[in-house]
């Protein structure tokens, strides 16, 4: 269950994590920006829309956006939306470590050797830059759910 205070569980994030929701969302948005889902100068979806897509309260999204603003990743204000700043730093290993841990945990419980995971990663093609908003997101032109986030999450609003 999520709350405005930013605690609980989002989408496929494990309940064992002690990382608050707003911090998980901050990390997810940072990865989305660094990977090219949102380009410099591009507006992010409104906080209420992100809240619905991520299955959390709008205030949790706003808290994550405030963190990103303090880090110089986005700028936003009431009525003008969040815009990706041109000085956004590249994503680091710390930014994706939670996602990597979930993959490793899933492999461990499934009996898949870690060497097989490493081999699969090495065989993956590098991501090529895409054109157009819908194409960059790998989504059809109509609005859909965000990749990597479960739609079944309750937001407790």
ChimeraX attribute file (.defattr): number of C-alpha atoms within 10 A of each C-alpha:
attribute: neighborCount
match mode: 1-to-1
recipient: residues
	/A:1	14
	/A:2	21
	/A:3	17
	/A:4	19
	/A:5	13
	/A:6	25
	/A:7	18
	/A:8	20
	/A:9	24
	/A:10	26
	/A:11	16
	/A:12	13
	/A:13	18
	/A:14	13
	/A:15	10
	/A:16	7
	/A:17	12
	/A:18	10
	/A:19	16
	/A:20	17
	/A:21	25
	/A:22	27
	/A:23	19
	/A:24	20
	/A:25	22
	/A:26	22
	/A:27	22
	/A:28	19
	/A:29	21
	/A:30	26
	/A:31	18
	/A:32	16
	/A:33	23
	/A:34	18
	/A:35	16
	/A:36	16
	/A:37	20
	/A:38	21
	/A:39	19
	/A:40	16
	/A:41	13
	/A:42	16
	/A:43	17
	/A:44	19
	/A:45	14
	/A:46	15
	/A:47	19
	/A:48	16
	/A:49	14
	/A:50	20
	/A:51	19
	/A:52	17
	/A:53	20
	/A:54	24
	/A:55	23
	/A:56	31
	/A:57	23
	/A:58	21
	/A:59	17
	/A:60	26
	/A:61	27
	/A:62	22
	/A:63	19
	/A:64	23
	/A:65	24
	/A:66	20
	/A:67	17
	/A:68	22
	/A:69	18
	/A:70	11
	/A:71	13
	/A:72	15
	/A:73	23
	/A:74	26
	/A:75	19
	/A:76	18
	/A:77	10
	/A:78	6
	/A:79	7
	/A:80	10
	/A:81	14
	/A:82	24
	/A:83	20
	/A:84	22
	/A:85	19
	/A:86	13
	/A:87	11
	/A:88	17
	/A:89	13
	/A:90	12
	/A:91	15
	/A:92	11
	/A:93	9
	/A:94	10
	/A:95	17
	/A:96	14
	/A:97	12
	/A:98	18
	/A:99	15
	/A:100	13
	/A:101	11
	/A:102	14
	/A:103	13
	/A:104	17
	/A:105	14
	/A:106	12
	/A:107	15
	/A:108	12
	/A:109	9
	/A:110	9
	/A:111	9
	/A:112	13
	/A:113	12
	/A:114	14
	/A:115	9
	/A:116	11
	/A:117	14
	/A:118	11
	/A:119	10
	/A:120	10
	/A:121	11
	/A:122	10
	/A:123	9
	/A:124	8
	/A:125	7
	/A:126	8
	/A:127	8
	/A:128	8
	/A:129	10
	/A:130	13
	/A:131	9
	/A:132	9
	/A:133	16
	/A:134	15
	/A:135	13
	/A:136	16
	/A:137	18
	/A:138	13
	/A:139	14
	/A:140	10
	/A:141	11
	/A:142	6
	/A:143	8
	/A:144	10
	/A:145	13
	/A:146	14
	/A:147	11
	/A:148	12
	/A:149	16
	/A:150	16
	/A:151	15
	/A:152	12
	/A:153	18
	/A:154	17
	/A:155	19
	/A:156	11
	/A:157	11
